[in-house]
Amino acid sequence: MTQINQLHIQHFRNCQDAQCRLSTGLNLFVGDNAAGKTSLIEAIWLLATGRSFRTSKTQHLIEHGHESSTLFTEVASSHDAHKTHRLGVQKSATNTLLRIDGENVKGQIQVASLLPVQLLTPESHRLLEEGPKARRQFMDWGCFHQSQEFIQLWRHHQRILKQRNHALKKRLPKAQVQLWDYQLVDTALKIDAIRQDYLEALTPYLTTFCEALMPEVQQEVVCQYRAGWPKNTPDLFELLEQNFDKDLQQGHTQYGAHRADIRFRFGSLEAINTLSRGQQKLFVCALLLAQASLHEKVVNEPVIMLIDDLPAELDETHRLKLLELLQILNIQHIITSTAESLIPVLNPETTKIWYLKSGQLYPKEC
């Protein structure tokens, strides 16, 4: 699945009841601050990933005075308009109900696989400056969509890690803690191999989009992968043995796939140290476009791009360049802005525009 045909939001933040049919190209939502633009983007992201990018508190997502919020989409393949699925989620303060084609599903994985979305917000540049968690999520998004075994390996690794850390915190005998080591190492090495293969495949695309968006940067971009343990470690199992006392003292496992990271460099300098704030935003755009292009090559379906407040991200020249690239890549894009005039319409036939006022949608008359 690759494009959203229909979107329906009920009682989500300040959106009481908003629904629309989307275009295959540019979908522009225009409104003042606090009109509900970010909430619309957030709702799609929540349905696709199971989490909000603004809050971890479910009650903040539900319209005041209501017990739950409901999100619904109809998604279709870019190759076959008749191949569709209906995806929905209902969230209350204590429960989440997921449905595909009218049937309840237990986990987020099935929904996520049918709704591959990328997100660009005014905070996206923090991918470079914050801790490794966001960069792992970026990397693992690609691994999830392009390796059938990745998600099961990652879940297994997380369960084992949880058990080992529990044993460390309880200060159980060493032999009981180390019962988990073999499985931890086995899954870590398999995850590591998938991640390395993914970044190796991604780098040429990233180079291309960096050249397109930042031609003034002469040095070639390098993705420096860090596995989650020292680079020259010959035996991860032995490393756990050597650091057992420290793990026991700290109450958690220091080394493993859960500590992986990516650092981006241009020449000998890290991107965070050599790029201006504007260039950092462009670099994150290049990362998302690279990931989208690789995804389409492997999966044979484009992603959906969510962009909240594009004019706050890029100047006029780079807004136009990004929109041109999205059109060339045939990516459905859902964009918010405070003014329609700030977003150039490149193809009116694949563009739809709505105005948002107090959580209500009003289509622009053609």
Secondary structure, DSSP 8 states (H G I E B T S, - for coil): --EEEEEEEEEETTEEEEEEE--SSEEEEE--TTSSHHHHHHHHHHHHHSS-SS-S-GGGGB-TT-SEEEEEEEEE-SS-TT-EEEEEEEEESS-EEEEETTEEESSSHHHHHH--EEEE-TTTTHHHHS-HHHHHHHHHHHHHHH-TTHHHHHHHHHHHHHHHHHHHHTT--HHHHGGGHHHHHHHHHHHHHHHHHHHHHHHHHHHHHHHHH-TT--S-EEEEEE-SS-TT-S-HHHHHHHTHHHHHHHTS--SSGGG-EEEEEETTEEHHHHS-HHHHHHHHHHHHHHHHHHHHHHHSS--EEEESSHHHHS-HHHHHHHHHHHHHTT-EEEEEES-GGGS--S-GGGEEEEEEETTEEEE---
